[in-house]
Amino acid sequence: MTFVTHLECSLTGAHHDANAVHGLAPGSNKPLLVRYDLDAVRAAVDRAQLQSRPRDMWRWRELLPLRDPDQAVALGESETPLVPLPHLASDLGLRHLTVKDESRLPTGSFKSRGMAVAISRARELGITKVAAPTAGNAGGALAAYAARAGMESWVFMPTDTPITNQIECALAGAHTFLVDGLIDDCGKIVGAGKATKGWFDMSTLKEPYRLEGKKTMGLELCEQLGWDVPDVILYPTGGGTGLIGMWKAFEELEALGWLRSSKRPRMYACQSDGCAPIVRAFEKGERFAAKFENASTVASGLRVPAAVGDFLILDAVRASGGKAIAARESDIVPWMRKVASREGLAVCPETAVCFAVLDGLIARNEIRPDEHVVVFNTGAASKYPEAVPLELPRIDPREPIDWSRI
């Protein structure tokens, strides 16, 4: 049983058959969105029924595209916690500062959500080979879920992708290649190989279903907040699927009548000044973002010089009353250290960008002290060993200890 009615072109609104295999929308070459019969969903399930289900991503099955949820390709996608940050809140002059910690998911990042749903749906549609470009975490998730599903996978990543991501792809059996270029160069290889290799392109927003998995971040968040939304969400934005997915989740929950109010959070798309195409387009008042040349940032997940869903990100940010803002690249590692040392919570470089942006917003009085702010930690800090180079002091136990140095 599925409540999916059709796929819809995100630009033109044209309808397409949800039972056929699709990449980008025919004609417009823009992302396809999954649409549901929300009246039927409302009749089939209510908020109270959700309480008796396991606390995992698949509890939202009526708002997911699988025809048979029992056949989901799963690795234990549990609900991720909301972690209060009281020390940082005090430092920043806020009363309510919370992190939704996606690093707890099976492959160590929010990419587990999208790939779990996309691989599950691909298997239902008879797909046996998948490929994707990656800045790191998406490749690891693709490799893991493809292995779980018994599919062949190919992953193409820039040569400076964190070594942890390279290892996890190779360990999971993916055909893993390093590419002398950026993620868009990797994407061109995936596109060029479809006819010859016969794989399905699982690139960000070039198929409809990764977005549906990412959407569950927004569904979970609202339930965790008593069917309400925070005042502000700061989200690290590369391809932007998570931000787009959450905005879609809020729309669907409001249509179902499950939210306590029609209020929407202000959405802040956070980028590094080393790769900020969405920020440039926002500042210029443009709906589509030009490619960001010579992109370079230690936050590898943000190193996306041209996002397929650029207009969807910008539409959501503007509709919410939020902004797209870039942090200085030099602020990333200091904020990783500050969050971990003040709260014991290790955040990835992409999330550190959000904290740097938050600091600036507060300094400019764009966020009130009484507002509830949620920052998304999209991945485990331990997956980025190259981001924080260390040279720790050594002790030789054969020599007298100089306690003044300790």
C-alpha positions as CSV (number, residue, x, y, z in Angstrom):
1,M,0.0,0.0,0.0
2,T,1.3,3.4,-0.9
3,F,-0.2,6.9,-0.6
4,V,2.0,8.2,-3.5
5,T,-0.2,9.7,-6.2
6,H,2.5,10.9,-8.7
7,L,5.8,12.6,-9.2
8,E,5.8,16.4,-9.8
9,C,8.3,18.5,-11.6
10,S,9.5,21.0,-9.1
11,L,9.8,23.8,-11.7
12,T,6.7,23.3,-14.0
13,G,4.3,21.3,-11.9
14,A,4.0,18.6,-14.6
15,H,2.9,15.2,-13.3
16,H,4.8,12.0,-14.0
17,D,4.2,8.3,-13.3
18,A,5.5,7.3,-9.9
19,N,5.6,3.6,-11.0
20,A,8.3,4.3,-13.7
21,V,12.0,4.8,-13.2
22,H,12.8,8.5,-13.3
23,G,15.9,10.7,-12.9
24,L,15.3,14.4,-13.5
25,A,12.0,15.6,-14.8
26,P,11.6,15.1,-18.6
27,G,11.6,18.4,-20.4
28,S,12.7,20.7,-17.6
29,N,15.6,18.6,-16.4
30,K,14.8,19.7,-12.8
31,P,14.2,17.6,-9.7
32,L,11.0,15.6,-9.3
33,L,9.0,15.7,-6.0
34,V,7.0,12.9,-4.6
35,R,3.3,13.8,-4.0
36,Y,0.9,12.0,-1.6
37,D,-2.8,11.7,-1.1
38,L,-2.7,13.5,2.2
39,D,-6.4,13.2,2.7
40,A,-6.0,9.4,2.6
41,V,-3.0,9.6,4.9
42,R,-5.0,11.6,7.4
43,A,-7.8,8.9,7.3
44,A,-5.3,6.1,7.7
45,V,-3.2,7.3,10.6
46,D,-3.1,9.9,13.3
47,R,-0.5,11.4,15.5
48,A,-1.5,9.2,18.5
49,Q,-0.9,6.0,16.4
50,L,2.7,7.0,15.8
51,Q,3.4,6.8,19.5
52,S,3.1,3.0,19.5
53,R,5.6,2.5,16.7
54,P,9.3,1.9,17.0
55,R,11.3,5.1,17.2
56,D,12.9,4.9,13.8
57,M,12.7,6.6,10.5
58,W,10.3,4.0,9.1
59,R,7.6,4.9,11.5
60,W,6.6,7.6,9.0
61,R,5.8,5.0,6.4
62,E,2.5,6.7,5.2
63,L,4.7,9.7,4.2
64,L,7.4,7.6,2.5
65,P,7.3,6.2,-1.1
66,L,7.8,2.5,-0.5
67,R,5.0,0.2,-1.7
68,D,6.0,-2.4,0.9
69,P,7.6,-0.9,4.0
70,D,8.4,-4.3,5.3
71,Q,11.0,-4.6,2.5
72,A,12.9,-1.5,3.4
73,V,16.6,-1.7,3.1
74,A,17.5,-0.8,6.7
75,L,20.5,-0.6,9.0
76,G,18.8,0.7,12.1
77,E,17.8,4.3,11.2
78,S,16.8,5.3,14.7
79,E,15.3,8.7,15.7
80,T,18.1,11.1,16.3
81,P,18.2,13.1,19.6
82,L,17.7,16.8,20.3
83,V,20.7,17.7,22.4
84,P,20.5,21.0,24.5
85,L,23.6,23.2,24.5
86,P,23.2,25.1,27.8
87,H,26.8,26.4,28.0
88,L,26.9,27.7,24.5
89,A,23.5,29.1,24.8
90,S,24.7,31.1,27.8
91,D,27.8,32.2,25.9
92,L,25.7,33.4,23.0
93,G,23.0,35.0,25.0
94,L,20.3,32.5,24.0
95,R,17.7,30.6,26.2
96,H,17.1,27.7,23.9
97,L,19.9,26.3,21.7
98,T,19.6,22.7,20.5
99,V,21.4,20.4,18.2
100,K,19.7,17.6,16.3
101,D,22.5,15.1,16.1
102,E,22.4,13.2,12.8
103,S,25.8,11.7,13.5
104,R,24.0,8.9,15.4
105,L,22.7,7.3,12.2
106,P,24.2,4.0,10.8
107,T,26.7,5.5,8.5
108,G,27.6,8.4,10.7
109,S,25.7,11.1,8.9
110,F,22.2,12.3,7.7
111,K,23.0,10.7,4.4
112,S,21.7,7.4,5.9
113,R,18.2,8.7,5.7
114,G,18.2,9.6,2.0
115,M,20.1,6.6,0.8
116,A,18.0,4.1,2.8
117,V,14.8,5.3,1.1
118,A,16.4,5.8,-2.3
119,I,18.0,2.3,-2.4
120,S,14.8,0.8,-1.0
121,R,12.7,2.4,-3.8
122,A,15.3,1.6,-6.4
123,R,15.2,-2.1,-5.4
124,E,11.3,-2.0,-5.7
125,L,11.7,-0.6,-9.2
126,G,14.1,-3.4,-10.3
127,I,17.3,-1.4,-10.3
128,T,20.5,-3.5,-9.6
129,K,23.3,-1.0,-10.2
130,V,23.7,2.4,-8.7
131,A,26.3,5.2,-8.9
132,A,26.9,8.6,-7.4
133,P,29.4,11.4,-7.1
134,T,30.2,12.3,-3.5
135,A,32.0,14.8,-1.3
136,G,32.2,11.9,1.2
137,N,29.3,10.9,3.4
138,A,26.8,10.3,0.5
139,G,29.2,7.8,-1.0
140,G,29.6,5.9,2.2
141,A,25.9,5.7,2.7
142,L,25.4,4.6,-0.9
143,A,28.0,1.9,-0.6
144,A,26.5,0.6,2.7
145,Y,22.9,0.5,1.6
146,A,23.7,-0.9,-1.8
147,A,25.6,-3.7,-0.1
148,R,22.7,-4.3,2.2
149,A,20.3,-4.5,-0.8
150,G,22.6,-6.8,-2.8
151,M,23.3,-4.1,-5.5
152,E,26.5,-3.2,-7.2
153,S,27.6,0.4,-6.5
154,W,30.1,2.9,-8.0
155,V,31.3,5.9,-6.1
156,F,33.4,8.8,-7.6
157,M,34.9,11.3,-5.2
158,P,37.4,14.2,-5.3
159,T,41.0,13.2,-4.4
160,D,40.9,15.3,-1.2
161,T,37.8,13.6,0.1
162,P,38.4,12.6,3.8
163,I,40.2,9.3,4.0
164,T,37.6,7.9,6.3
165,N,35.0,8.2,3.5
166,Q,37.3,6.6,1.0
167,I,37.8,3.6,3.3
168,E,34.1,3.1,4.2
169,C,33.2,3.0,0.5
170,A,35.9,0.5,-0.4
171,L,35.1,-1.7,2.7
172,A,31.4,-1.8,1.7
173,G,32.4,-3.2,-1.7
174,A,31.7,-0.1,-3.8
175,H,33.8,0.4,-7.0
176,T,35.5,3.5,-5.6
177,F,37.4,6.0,-7.7
178,L,39.3,9.2,-6.8
179,V,38.8,12.0,-9.3
180,D,41.1,15.0,-9.9
181,G,38.4,17.6,-9.7
182,L,35.4,18.7,-7.7
183,I,32.1,16.9,-7.1
184,D,30.5,18.3,-10.3
185,D,33.4,16.7,-12.2
186,C,32.5,13.4,-10.5
187,G,28.9,13.9,-11.5
188,K,29.8,14.3,-15.1
189,I,31.5,10.9,-15.0
190,V,28.4,9.3,-13.5
191,G,26.2,10.8,-16.2
192,A,28.6,9.8,-19.0
193,G,28.7,6.2,-17.8
194,K,25.0,5.5,-17.6
195,A,24.7,4.1,-21.1
196,T,27.9,2.1,-21.0
197,K,27.8,0.7,-17.5
198,G,24.0,0.5,-17.0
199,W,23.9,2.1,-13.6
200,F,21.2,4.3,-12.2
201,D,22.3,7.9,-11.2
202,M,21.8,8.4,-7.5
203,S,23.2,12.0,-7.5
204,T,21.6,14.5,-5.2
205,L,18.1,15.5,-6.5
206,K,18.7,13.7,-9.8
207,E,16.3,11.0,-8.5
208,P,13.1,11.7,-6.4
209,Y,13.6,9.5,-3.3
210,R,16.7,10.7,-1.4
211,L,14.7,13.8,-0.6
212,E,12.0,11.8,1.0
213,G,14.4,10.2,3.4
214,K,15.9,13.5,4.3
215,K,12.4,14.8,4.9
216,T,12.1,12.7,8.0
217,M,14.4,15.1,9.8
218,G,11.7,17.6,9.7
219,L,9.0,15.1,10.6
220,E,11.0,13.9,13.6
221,L,11.8,17.4,14.7
222,C,8.2,18.6,14.8
223,E,7.1,15.5,16.8
224,Q,10.0,16.0,19.3
225,L,8.9,19.6,19.8
226,G,5.3,18.6,20.6
227,W,4.1,19.0,17.0
228,D,5.6,22.5,16.8
229,V,8.5,24.0,15.0
230,P,11.5,26.0,16.4
231,D,11.8,29.7,15.6
232,V,15.1,29.2,13.7
233,I,16.9,26.4,11.9
234,L,20.5,26.6,10.8
235,Y,21.4,24.0,8.2
236,P,24.7,23.4,6.5
237,T,23.9,23.6,2.8
238,G,25.8,21.9,-0.1
239,G,23.3,20.2,-2.3
240,G,20.6,21.3,0.0
241,T,18.5,18.2,0.0
242,G,18.0,18.3,3.8
243,L,16.8,21.8,3.8
244,I,14.4,21.3,0.9
245,G,13.2,18.0,2.5
246,M,12.4,19.7,5.8
247,W,10.5,22.4,4.1
248,K,8.5,19.8,2.3
249,A,7.9,18.0,5.6
250,F,6.5,21.1,7.2
251,E,4.1,21.6,4.3
252,E,2.9,18.0,4.5
253,L,2.4,18.1,8.3
254,E,0.5,21.4,8.0
255,A,-1.8,20.0,5.3
256,L,-2.4,17.0,7.6
257,G,-3.4,19.3,10.4
258,W,-0.8,17.8,12.7
259,L,1.0,21.0,13.6
260,R,-0.1,23.2,16.5
261,S,0.2,26.3,14.4
262,S,0.9,27.5,10.8
263,K,4.2,29.1,12.0
264,R,7.3,28.1,10.0
265,P,10.9,28.4,11.2
266,R,13.2,30.9,9.6
267,M,15.6,28.7,7.6
268,Y,19.2,29.7,7.3
269,A,21.2,28.0,4.6
270,C,24.8,28.1,5.9
271,Q,27.9,27.9,3.6
272,S,31.6,28.6,3.8
273,D,33.0,31.6,2.0
274,G,35.2,29.1,0.2
275,C,32.1,27.7,-1.6
276,A,29.0,29.9,-1.4
277,P,26.9,29.8,-4.6
278,I,23.6,29.8,-2.8
279,V,24.7,32.8,-0.7
280,R,25.8,34.8,-3.8
281,A,22.5,34.1,-5.5
282,F,20.5,35.1,-2.4
283,E,22.4,38.3,-2.0
284,K,21.8,39.2,-5.7
285,G,18.1,38.4,-5.5
286,E,18.4,35.6,-8.0
287,R,16.4,32.4,-8.1
288,F,19.1,30.2,-9.7
289,A,22.8,30.1,-8.6
290,A,25.7,30.5,-10.9
291,K,28.6,28.0,-10.5
292,F,31.0,28.9,-7.8
293,E,34.5,28.8,-9.4
294,N,37.6,27.5,-7.6
295,A,35.5,26.1,-4.7
296,S,37.6,25.2,-1.7
297,T,36.6,24.4,1.9
298,V,37.6,21.9,4.7
299,A,33.8,21.3,5.1
300,S,33.8,18.8,2.2
301,G,30.0,18.4,2.3
302,L,29.7,22.0,1.4
303,R,32.0,21.9,-1.5
304,V,29.2,21.8,-4.1
305,P,29.9,24.6,-6.6
306,A,26.6,24.1,-8.5
307,A,23.5,22.6,-6.8
308,V,20.8,21.0,-8.9
309,G,18.1,22.2,-6.4
310,D,19.4,25.7,-6.1
311,F,16.0,27.3,-6.8
312,L,14.3,25.0,-4.3
313,I,16.8,26.0,-1.5
314,L,16.4,29.7,-2.3
315,D,12.6,29.5,-2.5
316,A,12.4,27.9,0.9
317,V,14.8,30.3,2.5
318,R,13.0,33.3,1.2
319,A,9.5,32.0,2.0
320,S,10.6,31.3,5.6
321,G,12.0,34.8,6.1
322,G,15.5,33.4,6.6
323,K,18.7,33.9,4.7
324,A,21.6,32.3,3.0
325,I,24.8,33.3,4.8
326,A,28.5,32.4,4.5
327,A,30.9,32.0,7.4
328,R,34.6,32.6,7.1
329,E,36.6,29.4,6.3
330,S,39.0,30.4,9.1
331,D,36.1,30.1,11.6
332,I,35.4,26.5,11.0
333,V,38.0,24.7,13.1
334,P,37.7,27.1,16.0
335,W,34.0,26.5,16.2
336,M,34.5,22.7,16.0
337,R,36.8,23.1,19.0
338,K,34.5,25.5,20.9
339,V,31.4,23.3,20.6
340,A,33.3,20.2,21.6
341,S,35.1,21.8,24.5
342,R,32.1,23.6,25.9
343,E,29.5,20.9,25.4
344,G,31.3,17.6,24.8
345,L,29.5,17.3,21.5
346,A,31.8,16.8,18.5
347,V,30.4,18.4,15.4
348,C,31.5,18.1,11.8
349,P,33.0,21.0,9.9
350,E,29.8,21.7,8.0
351,T,27.9,22.2,11.3
352,A,30.7,24.4,12.7
353,V,29.9,26.7,9.8
354,C,26.3,27.0,11.2
355,F,27.7,28.0,14.6
356,A,29.8,30.7,13.0
357,V,26.8,32.0,11.1
358,L,24.7,31.9,14.3
359,D,27.3,34.0,16.2
360,G,27.1,36.6,13.5
361,L,23.3,36.6,13.4
362,I,23.2,37.2,17.2
363,A,25.8,40.0,17.0
364,R,23.5,41.7,14.4
365,N,20.4,41.2,16.6
366,E,18.8,39.1,13.9
367,I,18.0,36.4,16.4
368,R,16.2,37.3,19.7
369,P,17.4,35.8,23.0
370,D,14.1,34.1,23.7
371,E,13.9,32.3,20.3
372,H,14.4,28.6,20.0
373,V,17.3,27.8,17.7
374,V,18.0,24.4,16.3
375,V,21.3,23.6,14.5
376,F,21.7,20.3,12.6
377,N,24.8,18.3,13.1
378,T,24.8,16.5,9.8
379,G,27.8,14.1,10.4
380,A,30.3,12.7,12.9
381,A,33.4,14.8,13.5
382,S,35.4,11.6,13.6
383,K,34.9,11.3,9.8
384,Y,37.1,14.4,9.2
385,P,40.5,13.6,10.6
386,E,42.2,15.9,8.1
387,A,40.1,18.9,9.2
388,V,41.8,19.2,12.6
389,P,45.5,18.5,12.3
390,L,47.1,17.8,15.7
391,E,50.6,17.7,17.1
392,L,50.2,16.5,20.6
393,P,52.9,16.7,23.3
394,R,54.7,13.5,24.0
395,I,55.9,12.0,27.3
396,D,58.9,9.7,27.6
397,P,58.3,7.5,30.7
398,R,62.0,6.8,30.9
399,E,62.7,10.5,31.7
400,P,61.7,12.5,34.8
401,I,58.3,14.2,34.2
402,D,58.4,18.0,34.0
403,W,55.1,18.7,35.7
404,S,55.2,22.4,34.8
405,R,54.6,21.3,31.2
406,I,51.5,19.3,32.1
